[in-house]
Amino acid sequence: MRAIEFKSKIRDNSILILRRMQSEFVAQRDKSVRVVIFVQDAEAYD
């Protein structure tokens, strides 16, 4: 397993994948992924 790190926002319970990162996932369309979400402390209770 390899890690790809990028920042994004959660909107409507979805994580948006930046356009520049989407090419990393095109060949991986039907593969499972592991997701870890880190939230900034100041934003944790917004």
C-alpha positions in Angstrom: 0.0 0.0 0.0 1.3 3.5 -0.8 0.2 6.9 0.6 -1.0 9.9 -1.4 -1.4 13.0 0.7 -3.4 16.1 -0.2 -5.7 18.6 1.5 -9.4 18.8 0.7 -12.7 19.9 2.1 -15.6 17.7 3.2 -18.8 18.9 1.4 -22.1 17.1 1.6 -20.4 14.2 3.4 -18.0 13.7 0.4 -14.3 14.4 0.1 -13.4 16.2 -3.0 -10.3 14.9 -4.8 -8.3 17.7 -6.3 -8.1 17.7 -10.1 -4.3 17.4 -10.0 -4.6 14.3 -7.9 -7.4 12.5 -9.9 -4.9 11.0 -12.4 -3.5 8.9 -9.5 -6.9 7.3 -9.1 -8.0 6.7 -12.7 -6.3 3.3 -12.9 -7.5 2.4 -9.4 -11.2 3.0 -10.1 -12.4 -0.4 -8.6 -9.8 -0.7 -5.9 -10.5 -0.3 -2.2 -8.8 2.6 -0.4 -8.0 3.3 3.3 -9.0 6.8 4.4 -7.6 8.7 7.4 -9.0 12.1 8.1 -7.1 14.7 10.1 -9.1 17.8 11.2 -7.5 21.0 12.3 -8.2 21.6 16.0 -9.6 25.1 15.4 -12.1 23.6 12.8 -13.0 20.5 14.8 -16.1 22.1 16.4 -17.3 24.5 13.6 
